Amino acid sequence: MPHLETDPAPILESDEKMTDPVAHEDVESNNEKITPDALTTGSVYANQGTQEERSLIFKQDLRIIPLCSFIYLLCYLDRSNIGNAKVLNQEDGDDLLTETNMTNFQFTIALMVFLIAYALFEVPSNYMLKRLKPSNWIAFLMLSWGAITMGLGGVQNFGSVTAVRFLLGVFEAGLFPGLVYYLTFWYRTEERSIRVALVLASATLAGAFGGAIAYGVGHMNGTSGLSAWRWLFILEGLPSLLSAVAVFFLLPDYPETAGWLSSADKQLASDRLRLEGSHGHSSHMTWADAKATLLDLRLYAHYIIYFGISTPFSSLSLFTPTITAGLGYSGLQAQLMTVPPYAVSYVVTILVSWSADHFNARALHSATFATIGAIGFLASAVLPPTSYAARYGCLIVAASGSFSCIPPLLGWLSSNLFSTAAVGLAIAMNISFGAPGQIVGVWIYKAEEKADGYPTGHWTNCALLFFVAVGCVGLLVYYRVSNGRLRRTGGDRFYKY
């Protein structure tokens, strides 16, 4: 990927020079306006790239990234294991649908209800994360969704499955947008994509582990009188419940309150995030902050693009076991064959996100790999249904492209948010716009199309990924044109690509 020339970090001079309505706002930290002198003579840029800063980032990475990745792995495992439960021991009639007397249509309704709750509670949850501190709120969410996942092991009918899945959506809703928001308290713009990728990529690990775990748990069918799918929910919910206690004590809230950082480290962390980060000591979001964010129309272009990627993400998350079962694999082997697509996606996602940060070219990376994912789905749709090996390879390509374009999209959004007070709202809005896309994803892989190779699902995902690619390029062009106008009119802040 060629190096993309980007705009240097802007120097604020005066509000009067800022003619673009998006750029026309004061940059504040705890309600204190940042002056030109603070930007030019302070340590915000002076410490960039120093040994002290690299050491600080390394300390933060060791304490934050593995723990956040582990938390999201557990969350994703608990939300997607229903896809494994659907086909687990299906040939023996001991699967989820048979024992609860659910139809495929009712199963889809249960999946959709989860996503409705997910969309409704993301914004309130991000507000609570700042209000109650990240460690308190995330630990509470983990405890709740862990217990609810275990409760799925006791459901008996469509009504109970749907009710429990709704509650699961309520408590899982805030985690991913919360983690993305949380990282803005610790990392600068150009540092976030790779770290968001490491967190998000744990979803692909969860997919791989989920298939392997389901394969093992499948052999527990009938143990203590419980079917294997019930054991799957119980055993995968328990780690989240128990880990909540550790997260409460181990997850650091903000740099300024981290006891494991020295005073010099805390000062450096505060300086380097003065313009490009959120702040634990800052005031809570006001209605003026929320209104400015809600009325910033260009952000809706980001949200709509994220809607496009959410359908492939959702459908792969929930239906990869079903898709592999339609590729000539059966029984527990279908569970095991879900592992390679997720394993490859994990590696590709990390590499793409590192490259997007390194070349400061998030839009182009997202557009490129959305296109690659679209080609994977396109090939899956046009190949004969019996071309199992080729279509399995296409599934790997499609999954890799779909997952890997998401972290740069999130990094691109957060790098173009100019008010730290409303970062949490904008990120949650972005994920919430993805929820309708995820709802679409639960409907497109139709059980009656198994013999035909699920063409509706593949064509839909193909079209939406091409839409994502076109949207990224279109927004990139808009930002380039806007930056040119800002330079001509003396603007002080430029959009990033």
N, C-alpha and C positions, 0 to 999 in steps of 0.2 A: 504494500500500500504506500503510495508516494507521500512524502511529507506535505502536509497542508499548511500553508502560511496562515497564521491566525493573528488577530489583533492583540496588541500588547495590553497589559492591564491598564485600565484607564486611570487618569489623574483627575479628580474632581476639582473644579475651580470655583464655579458658582452655579446656583440654581438657574440664574438668568440665561446661561449659555445652553442649557439643556432644553432643546426645542421639541424633542420627541416625547409624546405623552407617556410612553413606557419608561423612558429614562428620567423623566422629570419627577424625581422624588429624593428626599434626603436619605442618606445612608446613616443609620443610627446604630449605636450599641448601648443598650440599656438607657434609651431615650437621650443619649448624648450624641450630638451631631459630630461626625468626623470631619475635621478641618483639612484644608489642603496641606498645612504643615505636617499634620499627623501622617499624611500619606507619603509625603516626600522625604521626611526626615526621620520618621519612626522606624521601628524594626519590622514592619509588616513585610517589606521586601528585602531589607538588609540581611536578614537571617536566612533567606531562601537558599536552599542547597548547602547550607553549612553542615559541618559534622554534628553540631548540636541538634539541628533540626532533623537530620537523618536518624540520629539516636532516639529522639523523641518519637518520631513516627514508628520506628521499630518497636519501641516499648508499647505504644498504643496498639499496634498490630497484634502483638503477642497476647495482649489482654482482651482485645475486643473482637477481632475477626473470627478466630476459631470458635469463640463462644456464640457469637451471632449466627455463624454458619450452622452450628450444632442445633441452636434453637429453631432455625428455619427448617432444617432437615426433619426435626421431629414434627413440626407443624405440617409440613408437606406430606410426610408419611401418614399422618392421621387424617388428612383431608382426602387423600387419593386412594387410600387402601380399600375404599368401597368398590373401586374398579376391579381389584383383585378378588374381593369377596364375591363379586357377581359371578365369576367363572370358576372359583375354587371348588373342586370336587363336583363340578357340574354333571359329569358323566355318571355319578352315583346318585344324583338327586339330592345331594346334601349342600347345595349352594344357597346363597342368600335369597334369591328370588323364589326358589321352590319352597323353602321352609317358611317364608313369610307370605306365600301366596300372592306375590306381586307380579304384575305384568311388566314387560319392557317399558311400556308407556308410563306406568306408575314409578318405575325406577328412575326414569328421566325426570319426572316431576320432583322426586326426592333430591336429585342432583341440582335442579333449578332452584329449589327453595333455599338450599345452602347459599347459592350465589346471590339471591335476593337479600338475604340477611347480610351477606358479605358486603354488598354495595351500600346498604343503609347505614352500617355501623363503622365504616372506615374513617369518615371525617370526625365523628364524635370521639372515636378511639384515639386518633392522633392528638386531639385537644387534651384528652385525659393523660396522655403520655407526658406532656409538658407540665400539666397541672400537678400530677402526683409523683413525678420523677420516673425515668425509664425503668429502673430496676424494680420498683414497686409495681408498676402497671404491667410490664411484660411478665413478671413472675405470676401475677394474678391471672393473666390471660392463659399462661401455660397450665397452671393448676386447673383452671376451668375446662379448657379444651381436652386436657388429658383425661379428666374424670368423665366428660361427656363421650369421648371416644370409647372408653371402657364400657359406658352404658349402652353403646350400640351392640355390644355382645349379648344384650338381653332383649333386644327388640323382637316382636312377635308378628307384626303386621305392617301394612303400608302406612297407617296412621302414625304408629310409634316411630318407624324409620324416618318419616318426614319431619316429625316434631323434633327428634333428636338431631337430625341433620341441620335443621334451622338454628337450633341452639349452638351447634358447632360453628356455623357460619358467623353467628354473633360474636363469639369469642376469638375466632381466628381472623376476623376481618381486619383488626388493627395491627397484626404483627408485621406483615411485609411493608406496608407504607410506614409503619412505626420504625422499623429498622432502617429504612432509607432516610427518614427524617433524623433518626438518632445519629447516623453517620455524619450528618451536616454539623453536629456539635463538635466533631473531632477532626474532620478532614477538609482540606480545601477542594475547590472544584475539580482540578486536574487529577486529584488523588482518589476521587470517589468511584469512578466507573469500574475500575478493577476490583475494588473492595465490595461494591454492590454485586459485581459478578461472582465473587467468591461466595457471597451469601446466597445469591440466586442459584448459582450452580449446585449448591447443596440440594436443591430440588431435584436435579438430575441424579444426584447420588441417592436421594431418597427413592426415586423411581427405580434405580438399579437395586438398592437394598430391599425395596418393597417387593420386587419380583422374587429375589432370592429368599427373603423371609417367608413370603407366601408359599414358595416351593417347599421350604422346610416345615412350616406349620401345617401344610396340606397333609403331612403324614401323621398329624395329631388327630385326625378326624375320628370322632367317637370317644376321645379321651375324657374321662370323668363325665361321660354322657353328653358332651358338648360337641357340636360340629366344628370343623376346622375354621370356618369363617368367623365363628363366635370367638374362638381362641385368638384369631388374627386381630380383632378389635381390642380384646383385653390386653394382649401382650404388647401391642404397639401403642396403646394409650398409657400404659403404666410408666414408661420412661419419661414422658412429658410431665406427668403428675409429680413424680419424684424429683425431676430435675428443676422444678419450679423453686424448690427450697434453695438449691445451689445458685440459681440465677439471682435470687433475691439478695444473696450475700456477695456474689462475685461480679455481677455486671456493674461496671462503673457508670455513674450518671453523667457527669460533666468534667472536663479537664480541671476546672477551677476547684472542684471538690474531691479530686482523686488523691487519696492518701498516699498512693505509691509513686506520685510525681513530686519531685523537689519543687521548691519555690521558684527556682529558675526555669524549670520545665513548665510550670503553670503559667508563668509570665510569657514564655515563648509561645505556648499553645494559644494564649489569649491574643498575642500580637499577630500571629500568622493567620488567625481566623477572624481578624477584626472586620474584614470586608467580605470574606467568602465563606462565612460559616454562621451557624446559629449559636445562641448563647444561653447557657442555663440561667444566668443572672438577669437576663433581659425581661422586660415586662411581658405579660401575656398578650396574645393577639387581641387587638381592639376591633370594633366594628369597622372603623376606617381602614384598617389593614385588610380585613376580610372583604370589604366592598371593593377596594382597589384590585385585589386578586381576582375576585369574581367577575369584574368588569374588564379585565385585561384580555381582550379578544384573541390575541395571538397565542395565548396559552391553550385555547381550545383547539388549535391546530395540533399541538402536542397531544392533547387528550384524545382527539379523534384518531390520530395515528396509533396511539396505544390501544384504542378499541380494536383496531385491525389485527394487532398481534395477539390479543387476548383470546380470540377464538381458537387459533392453532394451539396456543399454550394450554387452554382448558381441555380441548378435545384429546390432545396427546396425554395429558395428565390422567384423564379418567378412562380413556378407551384404548390405551396401548395394549393391555392384556387382551381386550376384545379383538383388536386389529391383528395381533400375532396369532390369536386363535383362528382367525380367518385366513392365515397364510400357510395352512397345512399342518399346524402344530395343535396338539390337543392335550387336555388334562394338565398335569403339573408341568409338562414341558413348555406349554404356552406361557406359564408364569416365568420360567427360567429364561425364555427367549426375549423377555422384555428388558433384560439387563444390558445387552450390548448397545442398543440405541441410546440409552441414558448414559452409559459409560463414555461413549464417544462424544456425546453432547457436552458432557462435563469438561472434557479436555478442550474442545473447540470453543466453548463459552469463555473459558479462562484466557485462551490465547487471543481471541477476538477482542476481549475487553482490555487486555494489556495493550494491544496494538492501538485501539481507539484512544486510550489515554496517552500513549507514547507519541502518536502522531497528531494528537489533538484534533481528531477527525471523526467525531462520533456519528454525525449524520451519514457520512459516506459508508462507514462500517455497517451501520444498521441497514442502510439501503442495499448494500451488497449481499449481506447474509440473509436478509429477507427474500431477496431474489433467488438465492441458492435454495432456501427452504421451499419457495414456490415451485421451483423446478423439480424438487423431490416429490412434492405432492402431484404435480402435473404428470410426471412419469408414472406414478402409482395409479393415476386415474386412467391413463391411456393404455397401459400394459394389460395383456389378457389376465383375467382373474386367476388363472392357473400358473402364471409365471411367479411362483412363490419366491424363489431365490432373488430374482431381480427386484421384486416389489419389497422384499425385506431390506435389501440394500437401499432402496429409495426411502424407506421408512427411516433409516439411519440418517440419510442426507437431510430429509425433511425435518426431523427432530433437531439435528445439529443447527440448521439454519434458523429454525423458529426460536429456539432457546437463546442462541448466541446474540441475536440482535436486540434483546430486551435490555441488558445492562447499559449499553451505550445510549439507548433511548432515555433511560432514567437519568443517566449522567448529563445528557444534553439538556433535559428539562431543568435540572437543579442548577446547572451552570448559567442559565438564563433567568433565574429568579433574583430580582434585585432588592427585595425586601425580606430580610431575615425573619421578621415577625410573622410572616404568612407562609413561610416555606412549608410548614407542616400541612397547612390547608391545601396548597397547590399540589403537593405530592399525593395527599389523600384523594383530592379531586381527580388526579390523573388515574390512580388505581381504580377509583369508583367508576370512571368512564369505561374502564376495561371490563367491569362486571357484566354489563349487557352483552359484551362480546363473549365472555365466558358462558353466559346463558345460551347464546347461539351455539357454542361448542358442545353443549350437552345434547343437542337435538340432531346434529348432522350425521352421526354415525348410526345409521338405522339398522336394527337387527335383521329386518327382512332383506337387506342388501348384502348380507354376508357372502352369498354365492357369487355375487357380481363384483366383489372386492371393495365394497363401500364407496362407490363413485361420488355420491353426494358429499360425503365428508371431505374427500380428497380435492374435489373441484372447489368447494367452498374455501378451504384453507389456502389453496393455490391462489384464488382470486384475492383474498384478503391480504396475503403476503405481498402480492404485486402492488396492491393498494398502499401498503406500508412503505414499500420502496419508492413509489411515486410521491407519496406524501412527504417522505424525508427529503427527497430531491427538491420538491416544490418549496418546502419551508426553508431549506438551505439557500435557495435562490432568493427568497424573500428577505432573509437575514442579510445576505450579501448586498442586495439593493438598498436595504435600510441602513446598513453600515456606511455605504457610499454617501447616502443623503446626510447622515449624521456628521460625517467628516466635512462635507461641504458647508454645513450650517454650524459647525463648531461644537458638535455634540461631545460629551465627555464619557459616555459609556457605550460599549459596542456589544452586539450579540455575538455569541460564540457558536461554533459549528460542531 
